[in-house]
Amino acid sequence: MKPEVKQGGLFEIRRQIMWNRLLAVVEEQAQTLLRTAFSTIVRESGDLSAGVFDLQGRMLAQAVTGTPGHVNSMAESVGHFLKAFPVDSMKDGDVYCTNDPWMGTGHLNDLVVVTPSFHNGTLVGLFASTSHLMDIGGIGTVPDGTDVFMEGLSVPFMKLFDTGALNETLMAIFKANTRTPVDTEGDIYSLVNCNAIGTRRLSEMMREFGLENLEDLGQHILESSRAAVLTAIQELPKGSWTNSMTIDGYDEPVTLTATTTIAEPGITVDFAGSSPAARKGINCPMSYAKAYAIFGLTCAVAPRIPNNAGSLSLFDVVAPEGSIVNALKPSPVASRHIVGQMLPDVVFGCLHQAIPERVPAEGTSCLYLMTFRGREGGSNGAFATSIVTNGGVGARPGKDGLSATAYPSGVKGTPIEIVETTTPLMFWKKELRPGSGGEGQWRGGNGLDIEIENISPSPVELLAAFDRIEHAPRGRDEGRDGASGYIGIRDSDRTMAGKGVQVIQPGEVIQLRTPGGGGIGNPKLRDKTAEQRDVENDLVIR
């Protein structure tokens, strides 16, 4: 073991290098998952998370690749794994998993896999990863269910591998409860494999730096990150601010209300006043609500500080039990992203009253996730796929909003070529929707205009889970609202519902228009050069 001199600048530099190496380890872990996954929503869009944890279940580092909903809920999930599988019971070659929405990442389609990491025969940490399984049985990722038992296969905390031996029974259950058994099995193995890569690279790193454990390095990471966030909070104005936002909901509009309190010890978001849990599956478990609310705080307060248990420790989120942002089991939660991904906008509405120079206007926010299912066209006859797209992001103080960008989720759009190669769907149009971004001194980002035909000889199901159709993203400070969304059948009077399973007949063409982001500031104050550029780039209607 190499001797360490625990003083002076060289030691600090050495610790920073080790921290950066740990970040590189988890990024390779995530890239392994990205490149080996079977489902397009993971492989092409990056709907995943990866991270390394200490033996107390505290996240030390997360990969940049991935979504905040997965990452921040996974950060809490590992603690639940440790209650089911205590550290002293773990053996080299063990792998654990669950898709419990309340102890995982929010709905049954996300599988969390945890692997203990050993170095020289000693347990030194835990690697965790999460990805979206395309189909887990039940009714699918659509908010039509009335309880979680309708929504698919539920897997409690279980051993997927026991000292290297696959739990064949559990894998058989997975494969028997999905419409896409090949993809599901492949995605599970990709999760296991990415954790294995993480454990291997961590051991190599520890050998290189002469480390026997991660205790000192982990403590440095957590304390440094916490101190940096605390400094950022101390520079903010203190007080409490309340904001409410209305979205479409399922049967009726939903109100999301938050009170954000900035104090010396930290920041708390309280969702008291939000609507009660819905009858259908747009409800949000607390873990997922907390993940996105905290992400909103992080973006505004401490965007450049690494995300780990230390930096997260100064943020707290509470909500009344039984509310739509703290839905209790067995509430249906399949489309929890609809509510969860709106929460940064709700938090920004609070922070706008305290630090208006740091927060954007409202955007589309929740993914416009088009999930299709059919009996013909896939590798084994049937197919199921999710096409990721989104609308415009709200304008930012001093900058226009981004067009067709998935914020806050951060996932990438699904390439048209991949969809047309693997499914009986044909894209006739996918282009920016001019003028959909709200006008302002700073203009909101534009949404998309998309047309997709069912070229199969059989009907295809669309599992719709869209919002902002009845309630458009709002502008700020005299900025205009963004355009609302729309879905219907081209060349007909048929307008489709924003949520629920709907049938697309052979030859029918779906027309989907995604919302635009809200603007900031009076449109009369917009720079004339920017106005001319908008016209030249066809971003506005002439």
Secondary structure by P-SEA (a helix, b strand, c coil): ccccccccaaaaaaaaaaaaaaaaaaaaaaaaaaaccccccccccccccccccccccccccccccccaaaaaaaaaaaaaaaaacccccccccbbbcccccccccccccbbbbbbbbbccccccbbbbbbbbccccccccccccccccccccccccccccccccccaaaaaaaaaaccccaaaaaaaaaaaaaaaaaaaaaaaaaaaaaccccaaaaaaaaaaaaaaaaaaaaaaccbbbbbbbbbcccccbbbbbbbbbbbcccbbbbbcccccccccccccccaaaaaaaaaaaaaacccccccccccccccbbbbbccccccccccccccccccccccaaaaaaaaaacccccccccccccccccbbbbbbccccccccbbbbbbbbccccccccbbbbcccccccccccccaaaaaacccccccccccccccccccccccbbbbbbbbbccccbbbbbbcccccccccbbbcccbbbcbbbbbbbccccbbbbcccbbbbcccbbbbbbbbbbbbccccccccaaaaaaaaaaccccc
